[in-house]
Amino acid sequence: MKVTFTLSNLTDDFYAQFLPGDPAERFAYLTKQATGDLRHNIKCKIATGQFRDAVELNSIRKGPMTVTCEGPLPRRGYKLFVFDVSKARP
């Protein structure tokens, strides 16, 4: 499942905090910040944006998961992080 985060108006210090980390840690951090204090600067789009996609992501997050990250992808005025989240294969 593809999860896209759009980050705007953030300092380089913010990016320095979580860029060296593991993709799963980055995903958890951005998810927490997108619903917390930085919700005006970090936007999250889950797959196609439908409710069923959010439900599917929630079920994936409850168990072991595999996360890959593509980003930061620079755009004009913002940065894009694209995560591919799936259930871990046994």
N, C-alpha and C positions, 0 to 999 in steps of 0.2 A: 504494500500500500504506500502510496506516495503522499508525503506530508511536506508542505512548503511553508517556510517562515520568511516573512518580509521584515527586514530590520531597517529602520530609518532614524536619523537624528541621534545617533549614538557615537560616543567617543572611541578612540583607538584603545583606551584603557579597558573599556568594556569587552572588546574583541580579544584583547590579550589575556583576559581571565579564562576563557573557555576554549579558545582555538587549539591549544596544545592537547586537549583532552581526547578521550575516546569518543567515537560517534554516539554511543548510547548515552554517555554523560552529557554531551552537547544537546542531544534531543531532550533529555530530562530537564536540563537547565532552561532551555528555550521554552519548553512547555510550561514550566513553572512561572517564568517571567512573563509569558504571553497572557496569563490569567491573573498576574499579580500587579506589582508596582509599575511595570513597564508596558502595560497593555495598550497604551497609546502609541508606543514606538515599535512594538513587535506584533505582527499580525500572523495568524496561523490559518492555513487552508488545508483541510484534510480531504485528500483525493478529489472528488468532484464537488465537495461542499454540502452533500446531502446528509441528513441525519443518520441514515443507515451506515454511512462511512464512519461517522464518529462512534457509533455503537461497535462496529467491527474493530476499530482501533483500540477502543477500551478493552475489548475481549483479548486482543493481542497483547496489550500491556500487562494483563494480569498474570501471564505466564512467561516462560523464557522467550526472548525475542532476539532477532538478528537485526541490527541497524547499520546501514551504510549511509555516508554523508557525501553530498556533492556541494561544495561551497567553501568559502563564500564566493558567490558569483557577483561581481560588481555590476551594478546597473546605474543609470543616471539618477542620483539622489538617494539610492538605497542599496542594500545588499540582500542577496537571496541565498537561502540555505534550503536545499532539497534533500530530504531524508527518504530512504526506502526502508520501511519497517515491515517485518514479516515474522511469523512464528518460527522459532528455532526448530530445526530438523533434528530428530534423535539420532 
